[in-house]
Amino acid sequence: MRMLFWVLVLAGVLCWAQLIPAFLTGGLNNGRAWEGLDEAQRIMYASGIGDGIRLGARGTEKCGYEAKAEKYDVGGFTVSDIVHEMTVLFTDRENIRIPIVEAYEYSLEKLKGKHTKAELEQIVIRMRQVAVKY
């Protein structure tokens, strides 16, 4: 009986341990982790990414902070708009292993409207190619 208990515990731990890497790509949360979040959590997650980028760039005023911050500015759009684009990206199962931070940057580029649909598709293909290596 004791042996059966330890076999079941070991089997449970092994099954649980296999789930964790599915939510990570190169150590970063990916689309599977995104799917597990509700709308409010997604908004907070995306807001945190944006705040982190701006905070990280803040210490680089002498190195052109304004230019770096401008890259992440999508005037006229809200965090909810970014979250919507990220969610749309992850609905395609081919994109599920793309890290959330990469999806965030892609969504910013898409919302800026400076790329054609073909260019955006090429960006997604490159993100998939990188993600599959991890």
N, C-alpha and C positions, 0 to 999 in steps of 0.2 A: 504494500500500500504506500509506504514511504517512497519507494522507487517510482511508482506511478505519479505521485505528487511532483517529484523533481523533474520527471520527464515532461509533464504538462507545463510546469513553470518554464523550463528551458524552451519548449516549443513556443510558448506565448511570447517570451522575450525575443526569440529569433524572428518571429512574425512581426512584432512591433518594430524591431530594429530595421527591418527591410522597408518599412513604410517611410521612415525619416528621409532617406536619400531621394525618394520620389518627389519630395517637396523642395529639393535643393538642386541647383545647377551651378557647379563651380563654387559651392559654398554660399550661394545667394538664393533667397526664396524665389520660386518660379510660379508659373501659372497655376499649378496644382495648389500651392499655398494660397494664391489669390482667390481661387474658387471657394476656399473654406471660410472666407471673410464675408460678413454681411456688408451692406452698403455703407453704413456709418464707419465700420472698421476700414473699409477701402478708402474712404475719404480721408480718414485720419492717417492712414499709411502713406497715401500720396502726398498729403500735406507735410508729413514728416520728411519725405524724400526732398520735397522742394525747400523746406526750411533747412535741412542738412546741407543741401547744395549751396544755398545762400550764406549760411553760417561758415561753411568751409571756404567760400570765396571771399568772405569779409576780411580775412587776414591778409589778403593779397592786393590791397589797394595800390601799393607801389608797383605791382606787376600787372596792372590793368584790370582791376576788379570790375569796373563798369562794363568792359567788353565781355568778361566772363558771365556776369550776371545777366546781361542782355541776351545771351544764348538761351537762357532759361525763362525768358519773359514771353508770355503769350497774351498780350493785352486783349481785353475783351472776353476772355474765357475764364471760367471758374475751375476750381479743383474738381468739382462734379463733372465738368466737361472732360477733363483729363481722365478721370476715373472711368467715364463712359467709354472713351476710346480704348483704354487699357482692357476693359471688360470685353469689348468687341474683338480686340486682337486675340484674347485668350479663348474665345468661343470656337476658334478654328483649332482643332486638336493638334495640328502640326506645330502650333505655336506654344503648346503647353509647357515646354521645357525652357522657354525664354525667361531669363531672370526678370523680376518685377521692375528693377531699376532700368533695365534696357527698354522694357515696354513703356515706362514713364518717358524716357527720352524720345522714343519713337512717336509717342502720342503728342508730345510737344511739337515735333517736326511736322507731323500731320496737321495739327491745328494751325500752325503758322501759314499753311497753304502755299509754301514755296516749292513743293515737289509735285511732279506729275504722279498719276496713279502707278505708272510703270516704275518710276524711281522709288516710290514707297514700297512697291512689291519687291524690288531688289534689296532694299534695306531689310525687309522681313526675311528674305531668303538668306542674307548674310547672317542675321541674328540666329536663324535656325541652324545654319552650318556651324557656327561657333558653339551653340548650345549642345549640339549632338556630340561634341568632342568630350563633354564632361560626364 
